[in-house]
C-alpha cells in the first residue's frame, strides 16, 4: 500500500468533548516558542484543514499535536487545533493529551498517582493523574494563570438589547453572561437559540469591549459562556 501522508492519531475525549492527539507523522512547526509555533499553525492552516475538515474531522472535533517542549520544566508540549481557532490553552484538550501520553506509554505512570507537566502555548499546565491499575482513570489539571478582565460591563446586542457581561481569561478568552437574564433555563430544547445568542454576544463584545492579554498578545474574545447560577455539589462547583 502506498500513502503520500500517514499521520498517527489517538482518539480521545473528555466527558464527551473530542480531543484527538497526533502522536506521529507531523514534524513540529517552525518557531522559537510554542506561541510562535501556534501562530504558524493558525496562519498556515494546512494541518488544521487536513485534520479538522471532513471526512477526517468536523465541528465536533479538536485535534492536538504533540511536540517537544521548549520549557525544561515540561515533560511534553502540545498545540491545540479547534474548528474556531488555535487557542493558547484548553482544559479538555489538556486532559486528553495527558490521558494519551500516559495510556500509550509515551510518558510512564508512577504508581497510583502520576504527576506530569505539560507545556501549552499559554504556559505550563500541572497534571495529577489517578493511575491506579495502570490506567489514566482521572485527570486533574492546574491551569495557566487566569484573570477577570471586566465586571458588569454593558453591551448593546442587536436583536436582544442591553446585556450585562463579564470578560475573563482562563487559557482562552470569554464573555460571560447570566442565562436567566436572557430568558434561558439552559435546557436541551434551547440549544439552537443559545448558540445564536452566544454568537451575537461574542461579536458585540469584540466590537464594543475588546480584549488584550497583558502577557501574550491574545487580542480577541473567543467564546460566550451563558451561565446558570453557581451551585455547590459533592464533586465541586457547577454553574
Phi and psi in degrees as GROMACS dihedral restraints (atoms count N, CA, C in turn):
[ dihedral_restraints ]
;  ai    aj    ak    al  type     phi  dphi    fc
    3     4     5     6     1  -110.1    20    10
    4     5     6     7     1   131.0    20    10
    6     7     8     9     1  -130.7    20    10
    7     8     9    10     1   134.0    20    10
    9    10    11    12     1   -76.2    20    10
   10    11    12    13     1   -23.3    20    10
   12    13    14    15     1  -150.5    20    10
   13    14    15    16     1   127.9    20    10
   15    16    17    18     1  -122.6    20    10
   16    17    18    19     1   119.1    20    10
   18    19    20    21     1  -117.9    20    10
   19    20    21    22     1   125.3    20    10
   21    22    23    24     1   -92.6    20    10
   22    23    24    25     1   119.8    20    10
   24    25    26    27     1  -128.1    20    10
   25    26    27    28     1   136.7    20    10
   27    28    29    30     1  -105.6    20    10
   28    29    30    31     1   125.4    20    10
   30    31    32    33     1   -77.5    20    10
   31    32    33    34     1   138.6    20    10
   33    34    35    36     1  -155.3    20    10
   34    35    36    37     1   158.5    20    10
   36    37    38    39     1  -148.2    20    10
   37    38    39    40     1   156.7    20    10
   39    40    41    42     1  -120.5    20    10
   40    41    42    43     1   105.8    20    10
   42    43    44    45     1    53.5    20    10
   43    44    45    46     1    37.8    20    10
   45    46    47    48     1    95.3    20    10
   46    47    48    49     1   -14.5    20    10
   48    49    50    51     1   -86.9    20    10
   49    50    51    52     1   116.5    20    10
   51    52    53    54     1   -71.9    20    10
   52    53    54    55     1   130.7    20    10
   54    55    56    57     1  -142.9    20    10
   55    56    57    58     1    70.8    20    10
   57    58    59    60     1   -64.9    20    10
   58    59    60    61     1   157.9    20    10
   60    61    62    63     1  -129.4    20    10
   61    62    63    64     1   122.7    20    10
   63    64    65    66     1   -80.0    20    10
   64    65    66    67     1   119.0    20    10
   66    67    68    69     1  -108.6    20    10
   67    68    69    70     1    -5.6    20    10
   69    70    71    72     1  -171.3    20    10
   70    71    72    73     1   158.4    20    10
   72    73    74    75     1    96.2    20    10
   73    74    75    76     1    -2.8    20    10
   75    76    77    78     1  -129.6    20    10
   76    77    78    79     1   125.1    20    10
   78    79    80    81     1   -77.1    20    10
   79    80    81    82     1   150.8    20    10
   81    82    83    84     1   -60.3    20    10
   82    83    84    85     1   138.2    20    10
   84    85    86    87     1   -67.4    20    10
   85    86    87    88     1   158.1    20    10
   87    88    89    90     1   -67.7    20    10
   88    89    90    91     1   149.6    20    10
   90    91    92    93     1   150.0    20    10
   91    92    93    94     1   140.4    20    10
   93    94    95    96     1   -78.2    20    10
   94    95    96    97     1   -21.6    20    10
   96    97    98    99     1  -130.4    20    10
   97    98    99   100     1   164.4    20    10
   99   100   101   102     1   -62.8    20    10
  100   101   102   103     1   -32.7    20    10
  102   103   104   105     1   -63.2    20    10
  103   104   105   106     1   -42.6    20    10
  105   106   107   108     1   -66.8    20    10
  106   107   108   109     1   -36.9    20    10
  108   109   110   111     1   -66.1    20    10
  109   110   111   112     1   -39.4    20    10
  111   112   113   114     1   -60.8    20    10
  112   113   114   115     1   -44.7    20    10
  114   115   116   117     1   -61.8    20    10
  115   116   117   118     1   -37.9    20    10
  117   118   119   120     1   -62.8    20    10
  118   119   120   121     1   -47.6    20    10
  120   121   122   123     1   -58.4    20    10
  121   122   123   124     1   -43.2    20    10
  123   124   125   126     1   -66.6    20    10
  124   125   126   127     1   -38.5    20    10
  126   127   128   129     1   -77.8    20    10
  127   128   129   130     1   -43.0    20    10
  129   130   131   132     1   -73.3    20    10
  130   131   132   133     1   -46.9    20    10
  132   133   134   135     1    68.4    20    10
  133   134   135   136     1    -2.1    20    10
  135   136   137   138     1   -60.5    20    10
  136   137   138   139     1   -51.5    20    10
  138   139   140   141     1   -68.4    20    10
  139   140   141   142     1   -40.1    20    10
  141   142   143   144     1   -55.7    20    10
  142   143   144   145     1   -50.4    20    10
  144   145   146   147     1   -65.3    20    10
  145   146   147   148     1   -39.8    20    10
  147   148   149   150     1   -63.4    20    10
  148   149   150   151     1   -40.4    20    10
  150   151   152   153     1   -90.6    20    10
  151   152   153   154     1   -30.7    20    10
  153   154   155   156     1   -96.4    20    10
  154   155   156   157     1   -24.0    20    10
  156   157   158   159     1   -82.4    20    10
  157   158   159   160     1   155.8    20    10
  159   160   161   162     1   -63.6    20    10
  160   161   162   163     1   149.1    20    10
  162   163   164   165     1   -87.0    20    10
  163   164   165   166     1    -6.6    20    10
  165   166   167   168     1   -81.8    20    10
  166   167   168   169     1   -30.6    20    10
  168   169   170   171     1  -125.7    20    10
  169   170   171   172     1  -152.0    20    10
  171   172   173   174     1   164.6    20    10
  172   173   174   175     1   177.2    20    10
  174   175   176   177     1   -66.0    20    10
  175   176   177   178     1   -15.5    20    10
  177   178   179   180     1   -85.2    20    10
  178   179   180   181     1   -10.3    20    10
  180   181   182   183     1  -109.2    20    10
  181   182   183   184     1   131.7    20    10
  183   184   185   186     1  -108.5    20    10
  184   185   186   187     1   148.3    20    10
  186   187   188   189     1  -132.6    20    10
  187   188   189   190     1   134.2    20    10
  189   190   191   192     1  -112.9    20    10
  190   191   192   193     1   140.2    20    10
  192   193   194   195     1  -109.8    20    10
  193   194   195   196     1   117.9    20    10
  195   196   197   198     1   -74.3    20    10
  196   197   198   199     1   132.8    20    10
  198   199   200   201     1  -140.0    20    10
  199   200   201   202     1   162.3    20    10
  201   202   203   204     1   -64.9    20    10
  202   203   204   205     1   140.5    20    10
  204   205   206   207     1   -71.6    20    10
  205   206   207   208     1   153.7    20    10
  207   208   209   210     1   -94.2    20    10
  208   209   210   211     1   -32.8    20    10
  210   211   212   213     1   -83.9    20    10
  211   212   213   214     1   125.8    20    10
  213   214   215   216     1   -64.2    20    10
  214   215   216   217     1   -15.3    20    10
  216   217   218   219     1   -79.4    20    10
  217   218   219   220     1   -13.4    20    10
  219   220   221   222     1   -92.4    20    10
  220   221   222   223     1   145.3    20    10
  222   223   224   225     1   -86.6    20    10
  223   224   225   226     1   -28.2    20    10
  225   226   227   228     1  -159.2    20    10
  226   227   228   229     1   163.2    20    10
  228   229   230   231     1  -134.3    20    10
  229   230   231   232     1   158.4    20    10
  231   232   233   234     1  -150.3    20    10
  232   233   234   235     1   150.6    20    10
  234   235   236   237     1  -114.8    20    10
  235   236   237   238     1   142.4    20    10
  237   238   239   240     1  -109.1    20    10
  238   239   240   241     1   130.3    20    10
  240   241   242   243     1  -119.7    20    10
  241   242   243   244     1   117.1    20    10
  243   244   245   246     1  -118.1    20    10
  244   245   246   247     1   157.3    20    10
  246   247   248   249     1   -55.4    20    10
  247   248   249   250     1   -34.4    20    10
  249   250   251   252     1   -84.9    20    10
  250   251   252   253     1   -30.0    20    10
  252   253   254   255     1  -167.2    20    10
  253   254   255   256     1  -178.1    20    10
  255   256   257   258     1  -120.4    20    10
  256   257   258   259     1    82.7    20    10
  258   259   260   261     1   -76.1    20    10
  259   260   261   262     1   164.0    20    10
  261   262   263   264     1   -68.5    20    10
  262   263   264   265     1   -33.0    20    10
  264   265   266   267     1  -163.6    20    10
  265   266   267   268     1   152.9    20    10
  267   268   269   270     1  -148.6    20    10
  268   269   270   271     1   128.1    20    10
  270   271   272   273     1   -62.8    20    10
  271   272   273   274     1   -51.1    20    10
  273   274   275   276     1   -65.1    20    10
  274   275   276   277     1   -37.7    20    10
  276   277   278   279     1   -69.5    20    10
  277   278   279   280     1   -35.6    20    10
  279   280   281   282     1   -66.4    20    10
  280   281   282   283     1   -34.5    20    10
  282   283   284   285     1   -64.3    20    10
  283   284   285   286     1   -43.6    20    10
  285   286   287   288     1   -64.0    20    10
  286   287   288   289     1   -43.6    20    10
  288   289   290   291     1   -61.8    20    10
  289   290   291   292     1   -46.3    20    10
  291   292   293   294     1   -61.0    20    10
  292   293   294   295     1   -42.7    20    10
  294   295   296   297     1   -60.2    20    10
  295   296   297   298     1   -47.3    20    10
  297   298   299   300     1   -66.4    20    10
  298   299   300   301     1   -42.7    20    10
  300   301   302   303     1   -56.8    20    10
  301   302   303   304     1   -41.1    20    10
  303   304   305   306     1   -82.0    20    10
  304   305   306   307     1   -42.8    20    10
  306   307   308   309     1   -68.8    20    10
  307   308   309   310     1   -29.2    20    10
  309   310   311   312     1   -91.0    20    10
  310   311   312   313     1    -7.2    20    10
  312   313   314   315     1    82.6    20    10
  313   314   315   316     1     9.1    20    10
  315   316   317   318     1   -61.7    20    10
  316   317   318   319     1   -40.7    20    10
  318   319   320   321     1  -116.9    20    10
  319   320   321   322     1   140.2    20    10
  321   322   323   324     1   -78.4    20    10
  322   323   324   325     1   147.7    20    10
  324   325   326   327     1   -82.1    20    10
  325   326   327   328     1   148.5    20    10
  327   328   329   330     1  -124.7    20    10
  328   329   330   331     1    60.4    20    10
  330   331   332   333     1    91.7    20    10
  331   332   333   334     1  -149.7    20    10
  333   334   335   336     1   -72.2    20    10
  334   335   336   337     1   -22.8    20    10
  336   337   338   339     1  -134.1    20    10
  337   338   339   340     1   131.7    20    10
  339   340   341   342     1  -122.9    20    10
  340   341   342   343     1   130.3    20    10
  342   343   344   345     1  -113.4    20    10
  343   344   345   346     1   128.7    20    10
  345   346   347   348     1  -136.5    20    10
  346   347   348   349     1   163.3    20    10
  348   349   350   351     1  -122.1    20    10
  349   350   351   352     1   124.8    20    10
  351   352   353   354     1  -103.9    20    10
  352   353   354   355     1   150.2    20    10
  354   355   356   357     1  -112.1    20    10
  355   356   357   358     1   121.0    20    10
  357   358   359   360     1  -107.9    20    10
  358   359   360   361     1   166.9    20    10
  360   361   362   363     1   -54.8    20    10
  361   362   363   364     1   -31.4    20    10
  363   364   365   366     1   -81.1    20    10
  364   365   366   367     1   -13.1    20    10
  366   367   368   369     1   141.9    20    10
  367   368   369   370     1  -164.4    20    10
  369   370   371   372     1   -84.5    20    10
  370   371   372   373     1   141.5    20    10
  372   373   374   375     1  -124.2    20    10
  373   374   375   376     1   117.8    20    10
  375   376   377   378     1   -84.9    20    10
  376   377   378   379     1   134.5    20    10
  378   379   380   381     1  -123.6    20    10
  379   380   381   382     1   132.8    20    10
  381   382   383   384     1  -119.8    20    10
  382   383   384   385     1   120.3    20    10
  384   385   386   387     1  -113.4    20    10
  385   386   387   388     1   133.9    20    10
  387   388   389   390     1   -80.2    20    10
  388   389   390   391     1   107.4    20    10
  390   391   392   393     1  -117.1    20    10
  391   392   393   394     1    32.4    20    10
  393   394   395   396     1   -62.7    20    10
  394   395   396   397     1   138.9    20    10
  396   397   398   399     1    75.0    20    10
  397   398   399   400     1    12.5    20    10
  399   400   401   402     1    75.2    20    10
  400   401   402   403     1    20.9    20    10
  402   403   404   405     1  -127.8    20    10
  403   404   405   406     1   153.2    20    10
  405   406   407   408     1   -84.6    20    10
  406   407   408   409     1    87.9    20    10
  408   409   410   411     1   -77.6    20    10
  409   410   411   412     1   -36.1    20    10
  411   412   413   414     1  -154.3    20    10
  412   413   414   415     1   144.7    20    10
  414   415   416   417     1  -123.3    20    10
  415   416   417   418     1   130.3    20    10
  417   418   419   420     1  -117.4    20    10
  418   419   420   421     1   131.9    20    10
  420   421   422   423     1  -118.8    20    10
  421   422   423   424     1   151.9    20    10
  423   424   425   426     1  -109.9    20    10
  424   425   426   427     1   112.4    20    10
  426   427   428   429     1   -70.4    20    10
  427   428   429   430     1   170.7    20    10
  429   430   431   432     1   -67.0    20    10
  430   431   432   433     1   163.1    20    10
  432   433   434   435     1   -54.1    20    10
  433   434   435   436     1   130.6    20    10
  435   436   437   438     1  -116.6    20    10
  436   437   438   439     1   156.4    20    10
  438   439   440   441     1  -158.0    20    10
  439   440   441   442     1   155.1    20    10
  441   442   443   444     1   -85.2    20    10
  442   443   444   445     1   134.3    20    10
  444   445   446   447     1   -95.5    20    10
  445   446   447   448     1   -50.2    20    10
  447   448   449   450     1  -138.6    20    10
  448   449   450   451     1   148.6    20    10
  450   451   452   453     1  -122.8    20    10
  451   452   453   454     1   137.3    20    10
  453   454   455   456     1    55.0    20    10
  454   455   456   457     1    39.6    20    10
  456   457   458   459     1   -78.9    20    10
  457   458   459   460     1   149.1    20    10
  459   460   461   462     1  -105.2    20    10
  460   461   462   463     1   131.7    20    10
  462   463   464   465     1  -117.1    20    10
  463   464   465   466     1   146.5    20    10
  465   466   467   468     1  -102.2    20    10
  466   467   468   469     1   110.8    20    10
  468   469   470   471     1  -107.6    20    10
  469   470   471   472     1   122.8    20    10
  471   472   473   474     1   -55.1    20    10
  472   473   474   475     1   129.9    20    10
  474   475   476   477     1    81.3    20    10
  475   476   477   478     1    -7.2    20    10
  477   478   479   480     1  -120.2    20    10
  478   479   480   481     1   -44.7    20    10
  480   481   482   483     1   108.3    20    10
  481   482   483   484     1  -151.3    20    10
  483   484   485   486     1   -81.7    20    10
  484   485   486   487     1   131.1    20    10
  486   487   488   489     1  -129.6    20    10
  487   488   489   490     1   131.9    20    10
  489   490   491   492     1   -89.2    20    10
  490   491   492   493     1   130.1    20    10
  492   493   494   495     1  -138.2    20    10
  493   494   495   496     1   161.5    20    10
  495   496   497   498     1  -114.9    20    10
  496   497   498   499     1   154.7    20    10
  498   499   500   501     1  -125.1    20    10
  499   500   501   502     1   146.0    20    10
  501   502   503   504     1  -155.9    20    10
  502   503   504   505     1   164.3    20    10
  504   505   506   507     1  -124.7    20    10
  505   506   507   508     1   131.6    20    10
  507   508   509   510     1  -143.7    20    10
  508   509   510   511     1    48.4    20    10
  510   511   512   513     1   102.1    20    10
  511   512   513   514     1   -27.4    20    10
  513   514   515   516     1  -146.2    20    10
  514   515   516   517     1   173.0    20    10
  516   517   518   519     1  -104.3    20    10
  517   518   519   520     1   139.7    20    10
  519   520   521   522     1  -135.2    20    10
  520   521   522   523     1   145.9    20    10
  522   523   524   525     1  -108.7    20    10
  523   524   525   526     1   129.2    20    10
  525   526   527   528     1  -119.6    20    10
  526   527   528   529     1   132.1    20    10
  528   529   530   531     1  -140.0    20    10
  529   530   531   532     1   163.5    20    10
  531   532   533   534     1   -85.9    20    10
  532   533   534   535     1   125.7    20    10
  534   535   536   537     1   -62.7    20    10
  535   536   537   538     1   -44.0    20    10
  537   538   539   540     1   -61.2    20    10
  538   539   540   541     1   -38.4    20    10
  540   541   542   543     1   -65.6    20    10
  541   542   543   544     1   -23.2    20    10
  543   544   545   546     1   -95.0    20    10
  544   545   546   547     1    -0.2    20    10
  546   547   548   549     1    85.8    20    10
  547   548   549   550     1    19.1    20    10
  549   550   551   552     1  -105.7    20    10
  550   551   552   553     1   147.3    20    10
  552   553   554   555     1   -99.4    20    10
  553   554   555   556     1   -10.2    20    10
  555   556   557   558     1    60.7    20    10
  556   557   558   559     1    63.5    20    10
  558   559   560   561     1  -117.2    20    10
  559   560   561   562     1   160.3    20    10
  561   562   563   564     1   -56.0    20    10
  562   563   564   565     1   -41.8    20    10
  564   565   566   567     1   -69.2    20    10
  565   566   567   568     1    -9.8    20    10
  567   568   569   570     1   -94.0    20    10
  568   569   570   571     1     2.4    20    10
  570   571   572   573     1   -53.9    20    10
  571   572   573   574     1   -49.1    20    10
  573   574   575   576     1   -64.5    20    10
  574   575   576   577     1   -42.5    20    10
  576   577   578   579     1   -67.0    20    10
  577   578   579   580     1   -37.5    20    10
  579   580   581   582     1   -61.5    20    10
  580   581   582   583     1   -43.6    20    10
  582   583   584   585     1   -64.0    20    10
  583   584   585   586     1   -44.7    20    10
  585   586   587   588     1   -64.0    20    10
  586   587   588   589     1   -43.6    20    10
  588   589   590   591     1   -64.5    20    10
  589   590   591   592     1   -42.9    20    10
  591   592   593   594     1   -60.4    20    10
  592   593   594   595     1   -40.3    20    10
  594   595   596   597     1   -64.8    20    10
  595   596   597   598     1   -40.6    20    10
  597   598   599   600     1   -64.4    20    10
  598   599   600   601     1   -42.8    20    10
  600   601   602   603     1   -68.3    20    10
  601   602   603   604     1   -40.1    20    10
  603   604   605   606     1   -61.2    20    10
  604   605   606   607     1   -45.0    20    10
  606   607   608   609     1   -62.5    20    10
  607   608   609   610     1   -42.7    20    10
  609   610   611   612     1   -65.4    20    10
  610   611   612   613     1   -39.4    20    10
  612   613   614   615     1   -65.3    20    10
  613   614   615   616     1   -41.3    20    10
  615   616   617   618     1   -64.9    20    10
  616   617   618   619     1   -37.3    20    10
  618   619   620   621     1   -75.3    20    10
  619   620   621   622     1   -41.3    20    10
  621   622   623   624     1   -97.7    20    10
  622   623   624   625     1   -28.3    20    10
  624   625   626   627     1  -111.3    20    10
  625   626   627   628     1   -46.0    20    10
  627   628   629   630     1    70.2    20    10
  628   629   630   631     1   177.5    20    10
  630   631   632   633     1  -158.1    20    10
  631   632   633   634     1   141.7    20    10
  633   634   635   636     1  -146.7    20    10
  634   635   636   637     1   115.0    20    10
  636   637   638   639     1   -71.9    20    10
  637   638   639   640     1   131.7    20    10
  639   640   641   642     1   -70.4    20    10
  640   641   642   643     1   -15.9    20    10
  642   643   644   645     1  -108.9    20    10
  643   644   645   646     1   -33.2    20    10
  645   646   647   648     1  -122.1    20    10
  646   647   648   649     1    -3.0    20    10
  648   649   650   651     1    85.6    20    10
  649   650   651   652     1     5.3    20    10
  651   652   653   654     1   -60.6    20    10
  652   653   654   655     1   121.3    20    10
  654   655   656   657     1  -127.1    20    10
  655   656   657   658     1    31.2    20    10
  657   658   659   660     1  -153.8    20    10
  658   659   660   661     1   165.6    20    10
  660   661   662   663     1   -95.0    20    10
  661   662   663   664     1   124.7    20    10
  663   664   665   666     1   -87.0    20    10
  664   665   666   667     1   -43.0    20    10
  666   667   668   669     1  -134.5    20    10
  667   668   669   670     1   154.4    20    10
  669   670   671   672     1  -106.6    20    10
  670   671   672   673     1   128.8    20    10
  672   673   674   675     1  -109.6    20    10
  673   674   675   676     1   111.7    20    10
  675   676   677   678     1   -94.8    20    10
  676   677   678   679     1   107.1    20    10
  678   679   680   681     1  -108.1    20    10
  679   680   681   682     1   144.4    20    10
  681   682   683   684     1   -89.7    20    10
  682   683   684   685     1  -178.7    20    10
  684   685   686   687     1   -64.1    20    10
  685   686   687   688     1   146.0    20    10
  687   688   689   690     1   -75.8    20    10
  688   689   690   691     1   128.6    20    10
  690   691   692   693     1  -124.5    20    10
  691   692   693   694     1   142.0    20    10
  693   694   695   696     1   -95.4    20    10
  694   695   696   697     1   123.4    20    10
  696   697   698   699     1  -118.4    20    10
  697   698   699   700     1   178.7    20    10
  699   700   701   702     1   -63.7    20    10
  700   701   702   703     1   -27.0    20    10
  702   703   704   705     1  -101.4    20    10
  703   704   705   706     1     1.6    20    10
  705   706   707   708     1   136.7    20    10
  706   707   708   709     1  -158.4    20    10
  708   709   710   711     1   -92.0    20    10
  709   710   711   712     1   144.5    20    10
  711   712   713   714     1  -135.5    20    10
  712   713   714   715     1   137.8    20    10
